Amino acid sequence: MILNNKKKYLLIIGIIIFLDQISKFVIKTNFNFYDNITIFKGFFQLFYAPNSGAIWGIFNNQSNTIIPKIITLISIIAVLILIFFFLKVKSNHKLELTSLSFIIGGAIGNIIDRISQGFVVDFLDFYIKGYHWPTFNIADSLITIGVVILAISIWKGEKSLKT
């Protein structure tokens, strides 16, 4: 079977989804929308920011209700494409499989939010003085790390994503 040599990567995907959903559950049960707790003054806070838009809050708080549905559909299609590539990658291409695992796990975590509540729970807020990096979550972090690992893999010359 095609997944026999990829079980540890499926476990990574599962762990990412679990940790992402647990962290969001903790925020949802202990915060109201837009509540915050300063962790490192002048640098980092937990801030419950519902995001019905795309990455970094683009299209967030739009009055048009079709945009979140389109973003959800695009996210689902993207995950299906990533799963296709995940299945095609040879099991000895560890960087690519790790990167795809991070991206797929993070994307599924955010899709669960979008489908179950219509928005993604963002809560990690870094800032210096008046400048705030857009609020994000664990899933977003792992998607970003996965993209960086994939770029490194491509830079190193691994060619297993070619079909």
C-alpha positions as CSV (number, residue, x, y, z in Angstrom):
1,M,0.0,0.0,0.0
2,I,1.2,3.5,-0.8
3,L,0.9,4.8,2.8
4,N,2.8,1.9,4.5
5,N,6.1,3.9,4.4
6,K,4.4,7.1,5.3
7,K,2.8,6.2,8.6
8,K,5.0,8.5,10.7
9,Y,4.0,11.4,8.4
10,L,0.3,10.6,8.9
11,L,1.0,10.7,12.6
12,I,2.6,14.1,12.2
13,I,-0.5,15.4,10.4
14,G,-2.7,14.0,13.2
15,I,-0.6,15.5,16.0
16,I,-0.6,18.9,14.3
17,I,-4.4,18.8,13.9
18,F,-4.8,17.7,17.6
19,L,-2.5,20.4,19.0
20,D,-4.0,23.1,16.8
21,Q,-7.6,22.2,17.8
22,I,-6.7,21.8,21.5
23,S,-5.0,25.2,21.6
24,K,-8.0,26.8,19.9
25,F,-10.3,25.1,22.3
26,V,-8.4,26.5,25.3
27,I,-8.6,30.0,23.8
28,K,-12.4,29.7,22.9
29,T,-13.2,28.5,26.4
30,N,-11.2,31.0,28.3
31,F,-11.5,34.2,26.2
32,N,-14.3,36.2,24.7
33,F,-13.7,37.7,21.2
34,Y,-10.9,40.3,21.3
35,D,-9.9,39.5,24.9
36,N,-6.1,39.5,25.5
37,I,-3.5,38.5,28.1
38,T,-0.1,40.0,27.9
39,I,2.7,37.3,28.1
40,F,5.7,39.5,27.4
41,K,5.0,43.2,27.7
42,G,5.7,45.1,24.5
43,F,6.2,41.9,22.5
44,F,3.7,39.1,22.8
45,Q,0.1,38.6,23.9
46,L,-2.6,36.0,23.6
47,F,-5.4,37.8,21.7
48,Y,-8.6,36.0,20.6
49,A,-9.2,37.3,17.1
50,P,-11.8,35.4,15.0
51,N,-10.7,35.5,11.3
52,S,-13.3,34.8,8.7
53,G,-10.9,36.0,6.0
54,A,-7.7,34.6,4.5
55,I,-4.1,34.6,5.6
56,W,-3.1,37.6,7.8
57,G,-6.7,38.6,8.1
58,I,-7.1,39.6,4.4
59,F,-10.9,39.9,3.7
60,N,-11.6,39.6,7.4
61,N,-14.8,41.2,8.6
62,Q,-16.3,41.6,5.2
63,S,-20.0,42.1,5.0
64,N,-20.1,39.7,2.0
65,T,-20.8,36.3,3.4
66,I,-19.7,34.5,0.2
67,I,-16.0,35.3,0.7
68,P,-15.5,33.0,3.7
69,K,-17.3,30.2,1.8
70,I,-15.0,30.7,-1.2
71,I,-11.9,30.7,1.0
72,T,-13.1,27.5,2.6
73,L,-13.7,25.9,-0.8
74,I,-10.2,27.0,-2.0
75,S,-8.6,25.6,1.2
76,I,-10.3,22.2,0.7
77,I,-9.2,22.1,-3.0
78,A,-5.7,23.0,-2.0
79,V,-5.5,20.3,0.7
80,L,-6.8,17.7,-1.8
81,I,-4.0,18.7,-4.2
82,L,-1.4,18.6,-1.4
83,I,-2.7,15.1,-0.5
84,F,-2.2,14.0,-4.1
85,F,1.4,15.2,-4.1
86,F,1.9,13.7,-0.6
87,L,0.9,10.3,-2.0
88,K,3.2,10.7,-5.1
89,V,6.3,11.6,-3.1
90,K,8.7,8.8,-2.6
91,S,9.1,7.7,1.0
92,N,12.8,8.5,1.1
93,H,12.2,12.2,0.4
94,K,11.9,13.1,4.1
95,L,12.1,16.9,3.7
96,E,9.2,17.0,1.2
97,L,7.1,14.6,3.2
98,T,7.7,16.5,6.4
99,S,6.9,19.8,4.7
100,L,3.7,18.5,3.2
101,S,2.7,16.9,6.5
102,F,3.1,20.3,8.2
103,I,1.1,22.1,5.5
104,I,-1.7,19.5,5.3
105,G,-2.0,19.3,9.1
106,G,-2.2,23.0,9.5
107,A,-4.6,23.5,6.6
108,I,-6.9,20.8,7.9
109,G,-6.8,22.4,11.4
110,N,-8.0,25.7,9.9
111,I,-10.6,24.1,7.6
112,I,-12.1,22.4,10.7
113,D,-12.5,25.9,12.2
114,R,-14.0,27.3,9.0
115,I,-16.5,24.5,8.6
116,S,-17.5,24.3,12.3
117,Q,-17.8,28.0,13.2
118,G,-17.3,30.0,10.0
119,F,-14.0,31.5,11.1
120,V,-10.5,30.6,12.1
121,V,-9.4,31.1,15.7
122,D,-6.3,33.3,15.7
123,F,-4.6,34.1,19.0
124,L,-0.9,34.5,18.8
125,D,-0.1,38.2,18.6
126,F,3.4,39.6,18.3
127,Y,4.1,43.3,18.4
128,I,6.7,46.0,19.0
129,K,5.3,49.3,20.1
130,G,2.5,50.2,17.6
131,Y,3.4,47.6,15.0
132,H,1.6,44.3,15.2
133,W,2.4,41.2,13.1
134,P,-1.0,39.8,12.0
135,T,-2.5,37.6,14.7
136,F,-2.1,33.9,13.8
137,N,-2.4,30.4,15.3
138,I,-0.5,27.1,15.6
139,A,-1.9,25.8,12.2
140,D,-0.7,29.0,10.5
141,S,2.8,28.6,12.1
142,L,3.1,25.0,10.9
143,I,1.9,25.9,7.4
144,T,4.6,28.5,7.2
145,I,7.3,26.2,8.5
146,G,6.1,23.6,6.0
147,V,6.5,26.0,3.1
148,V,10.0,27.0,4.3
149,I,11.0,23.3,4.5
150,L,9.5,22.7,1.1
151,A,11.5,25.6,-0.3
152,I,14.7,24.2,1.3
153,S,13.9,20.8,-0.2
154,I,13.5,22.3,-3.7
155,W,16.6,24.4,-3.2
156,K,18.5,21.2,-2.3
157,G,17.4,19.7,-5.6
158,E,15.0,17.0,-4.5
159,K,12.8,16.2,-7.5
160,S,10.2,13.8,-6.1
161,L,7.3,16.3,-6.5
162,K,7.6,15.9,-10.3
163,T,4.9,13.5,-11.4
